[in-house]
Amino acid sequence: MQRSRIRPYWSSSPKVCIGDRSVGPGEPTYIIAEAGVNHNGKFDLAIKLVELAKRAGADAVKFQVFTAENLVISNAPTANYQKEQGHNDQRDMLRQLELTRQEFIDLSHYCREVRIEFLATPFSVSDLEFLVEMDVSAIKLASPDLVNYPLLERAISSKLPVIASSGACTLDEIDAAVDCFANRGALSRLILLHCISSYPTPLDQANLSVIGNLANRYPVPAGFSDHTAETLTGALAVSAGATVLEKHFTLDRTMPGPDHRFSLEEDQLKQYITMVREAEAAMGNPLRKLLECEYEVRQVSRG
């Protein structure tokens, strides 16, 4: 597809509807609180994470749907950040982090009760089919699955909005994935997230300028899947053009598990979201016009 060379972030990229929210340029930033596997395989902790996300002011809370037996082979190695938490076998680690499908259904119902959007990342076609049957409002694809074409194609055919992360992907790989949507007439349902696949991402490696590049290159809303351990990065991402943010959070950073240490606790998540909203207000409108607060100084200074 032809890539646009000049597409400022405030341009008229198509907006995407997630539930009752319109997402894209000119709309409030859509904030996804990423619970992920920080429930440690316990349903009661998952419920507490939903409640925390709601209190903090997130628009959605997201989990990860998988079956360890189907996701990884026996004795699959873990990443260094997982080894640091004492996990040496990928399948064994993931077994401890599973929730049942009924528990996900119950979580979804609870999210409806407390009025926060339930989202989830599937890791197989079967997982995706399950989410479609649950009548979720959107599908979130993890970065590795931007090149998993069977899963990508099934996500497209679901007719649901798709939020896709792009961590560790080359520009050619992102182009190819976007073309899959374009060729199926589904670009109007795609949201593309800049992401750095490093846990946690060092602040000087966040490379937030890529967000503007994505917004310029593709006619879809751009955002940021934030793996830093910082609270400032959401506001910075908004100033770079992000219309969607995804941020890991936890009940307690000291809990055992692979993702807790780079996740935000409640007060930090609240601060993160507050700064995002302040950044939105500060960004204002790109069209230069005389503001009411300038009238007096204009009159006095010009005589």
C-alpha positions in Angstrom: 0.0 0.0 0.0 1.1 3.6 -0.6 2.6 5.1 2.6 1.8 8.7 3.4 4.9 10.8 4.1 3.1 13.7 5.8 0.4 12.7 8.2 0.5 14.7 11.5 -0.9 13.0 14.5 -3.9 15.3 14.6 -4.9 14.3 11.0 -8.2 12.6 10.1 -7.1 9.0 10.6 -10.1 6.7 10.9 -11.4 6.3 14.4 -12.1 2.9 15.9 -15.0 2.1 18.2 -14.2 -0.1 21.3 -17.4 -0.7 23.2 -19.0 2.7 23.5 -15.7 4.6 23.1 -14.4 6.2 19.9 -10.7 5.8 19.8 -8.3 7.9 17.6 -7.0 11.4 17.0 -9.1 14.1 18.7 -10.5 11.6 21.2 -9.4 11.2 24.9 -6.5 8.7 25.1 -7.8 5.2 25.5 -6.0 3.7 28.5 -5.7 0.0 28.9 -4.6 -1.2 32.3 -2.6 -4.4 31.6 -3.3 -7.0 34.3 -1.7 -9.6 32.2 -0.7 -12.5 34.4 -0.2 -10.4 37.5 -3.1 -12.4 39.1 -0.6 -15.2 39.6 -3.3 -17.7 38.5 -5.7 -16.7 41.3 -9.2 -15.6 40.4 -9.6 -13.5 43.6 -6.5 -11.5 42.7 -7.8 -11.0 39.2 -11.0 -9.5 40.6 -8.9 -7.1 42.8 -6.9 -6.1 39.7 -10.2 -5.2 37.9 -11.2 -3.1 40.9 -7.8 -1.4 41.0 -8.0 -0.5 37.3 -11.4 0.9 37.7 -10.4 3.1 40.8 -7.4 4.4 38.9 -9.5 5.6 36.0 -8.5 3.2 33.2 -10.9 2.7 30.3 -10.1 -1.1 30.0 -8.5 -3.9 31.9 -6.7 -6.5 29.9 -5.7 -10.1 30.7 -3.9 -12.9 28.8 -5.7 -16.0 27.6 -3.6 -19.1 27.0 -3.1 -22.8 27.9 0.5 -23.5 28.8 0.4 -27.0 27.3 -0.6 -25.5 23.9 1.5 -22.4 24.0 5.0 -23.7 24.6 6.9 -27.0 24.2 8.2 -28.9 27.2 11.4 -27.5 28.7 11.1 -24.3 26.7 13.6 -21.8 28.0 12.6 -18.6 29.8 13.8 -15.0 29.0 16.4 -13.4 31.2 13.8 -11.2 33.0 11.8 -14.4 33.8 14.9 -16.2 35.0 15.6 -13.3 37.4 12.3 -14.2 39.1 13.4 -17.8 39.5 11.6 -19.2 36.4 13.7 -21.6 34.3 11.0 -23.6 32.5 8.5 -21.6 30.4 5.7 -24.2 30.4 6.0 -24.7 34.2 5.9 -20.9 34.8 2.9 -20.5 32.5 1.0 -23.3 34.2 1.1 -21.3 37.4 -0.3 -18.2 35.7 -3.3 -19.8 34.0 -7.0 -18.9 34.6 -9.8 -21.2 33.5 -12.1 -20.2 30.6 -15.0 -20.0 33.1 -13.0 -17.6 35.2 -12.4 -15.4 32.2 -16.1 -15.4 31.5 -16.8 -14.5 35.1 -14.2 -11.7 34.9 -15.8 -10.3 31.8 -19.2 -10.3 33.6 -17.7 -8.5 36.6 -16.1 -5.9 34.3 -19.5 -5.2 32.9 -20.9 -4.8 36.4 -18.3 -2.2 37.4 -18.3 -0.6 34.0 -14.8 -1.1 32.7 -14.0 -2.7 29.4 -12.8 -6.3 29.5 -10.0 -7.0 27.0 -7.7 -10.0 26.5 -4.8 -11.2 24.4 -5.2 -14.6 22.8 -2.1 -16.7 22.1 -3.7 -19.2 19.7 -6.6 -19.4 17.2 -8.5 -21.5 19.8 -8.0 -18.7 22.4 -9.2 -16.1 19.9 -12.3 -18.1 19.0 -13.1 -18.3 22.7 -12.9 -14.5 23.0 -15.1 -14.0 20.0 -17.7 -16.3 21.6 -17.4 -14.2 24.8 -18.4 -11.2 22.7 -15.4 -9.1 23.6 -15.3 -5.5 22.1 -11.8 -5.9 20.6 -8.9 -8.3 20.2 -5.4 -7.4 21.4 -2.5 -9.1 19.7 0.9 -9.5 21.3 4.0 -8.3 19.5 5.2 -11.8 18.4 1.8 -12.4 16.7 2.2 -9.5 14.3 4.0 -12.1 12.2 1.8 -15.0 13.2 -0.3 -14.9 10.0 -2.9 -17.6 10.9 -3.7 -15.8 14.1 -3.6 -12.4 12.4 -5.9 -13.6 9.6 -8.4 -15.0 12.1 -8.3 -11.7 14.1 -9.1 -9.9 10.9 -11.9 -12.2 10.0 -13.5 -11.8 13.4 -14.7 -8.3 12.3 -13.7 -7.0 15.7 -11.3 -4.0 16.2 -7.7 -5.3 16.6 -5.1 -3.6 18.7 -1.7 -4.9 17.6 1.6 -4.3 19.3 4.8 -4.1 17.3 7.7 -4.9 19.7 10.8 -6.4 18.2 9.3 -6.0 14.7 11.1 -4.5 11.7 9.4 -1.8 9.6 9.0 -4.4 6.8 7.2 -6.8 9.2 4.9 -4.0 10.3 4.2 -3.1 6.7 3.3 -6.7 5.9 0.9 -6.9 8.8 -0.8 -3.6 7.9 -1.1 -4.8 4.3 -2.9 -7.9 5.6 -5.5 -5.6 7.0 -5.6 -3.4 3.9 -6.0 -6.3 1.6 -9.0 -7.5 3.6 -10.6 -4.0 3.8 -10.0 -4.0 7.5 -7.7 -1.0 8.1 -10.6 0.9 9.7 -10.5 -1.7 12.5 -6.7 -1.6 13.2 -4.9 0.2 16.0 -1.1 -0.1 16.0 1.0 0.2 19.1 4.6 1.1 19.3 6.3 -1.2 21.8 9.8 -2.1 23.0 10.1 -5.8 23.9 12.3 -5.3 26.9 11.1 -5.9 30.5 11.4 -3.3 31.9 12.3 -1.0 29.1 15.0 1.5 30.0 13.7 5.1 29.7 16.4 5.9 27.2 15.3 3.0 25.0 11.6 3.8 24.9 12.1 5.5 21.5 8.7 7.3 21.7 9.5 9.1 18.4 8.4 6.0 16.7 4.8 6.7 17.6 4.8 9.7 15.3 6.4 7.6 12.6 3.6 5.0 12.8 1.0 7.8 12.7 2.6 9.3 9.7 3.1 6.0 7.8 -0.2 4.3 8.3 -3.8 5.6 8.2 -4.7 4.0 11.6 -4.6 5.3 15.2 -1.2 4.9 16.8 -0.4 4.2 20.4 2.1 2.9 22.9 2.4 -0.4 24.8 4.5 0.9 27.7 6.9 -1.6 29.3 8.9 1.0 31.2 8.6 1.1 35.0 8.0 4.9 34.8 4.9 7.1 35.4 5.9 9.9 33.0 6.0 7.9 29.8 2.3 7.9 29.2 2.2 11.7 29.1 5.2 11.8 26.9 3.6 9.3 24.5 0.5 11.5 24.3 2.7 14.4 23.3 4.3 12.1 20.6 0.9 11.3 19.2 -0.4 8.2 21.1 -4.1 7.8 21.1 -4.0 4.4 23.0 -1.8 3.5 25.9 -1.3 0.1 27.5 0.5 -0.1 30.9 1.2 -3.1 33.2 0.0 -2.8 36.8 0.0 -4.9 39.9 -1.3 -5.1 43.4 2.2 -5.3 44.8 5.6 -5.0 42.9 7.1 -7.4 45.4 4.8 -10.3 44.6 6.4 -13.4 43.0 5.9 -13.6 39.2 7.6 -12.5 36.0 5.9 -9.1 35.4 5.3 -7.5 38.8 8.6 -5.7 39.2 8.1 -3.4 36.2 4.3 -2.9 36.8 2.8 0.1 38.5 1.1 -0.1 41.8 -2.2 1.7 42.5 -0.9 5.1 43.4 1.6 5.0 40.5 -1.1 4.0 38.0 -3.4 6.8 39.2 -0.5 9.2 38.8 0.2 7.8 35.3 -3.4 8.3 34.2 -3.6 11.8 35.8 -0.5 12.9 33.9 -1.9 11.5 30.7 -5.1 13.6 31.1 -3.0 16.7 32.0 -0.9 16.1 28.8 -4.1 15.9 26.7 -5.2 19.2 28.2 -1.8 20.8 27.6 -1.6 19.6 24.0 -4.8 21.5 23.1 -5.5 22.2 19.5 -2.9 22.4 16.8 -4.6 25.3 15.0 -3.1 28.6 16.2 -5.7 31.0 17.3 -6.1 33.9 19.7 -7.1 32.5 23.1 -9.3 34.3 25.6 -6.5 34.2 28.3 -4.3 36.3 25.9 -6.7 39.2 25.3 -5.7 41.4 28.2 -1.9 41.0 27.6 -2.4 41.5 23.9 -4.3 44.8 24.5 -1.8 46.1 27.1 1.3 45.1 25.2 0.1 46.5 21.9 -1.1 49.8 23.3 
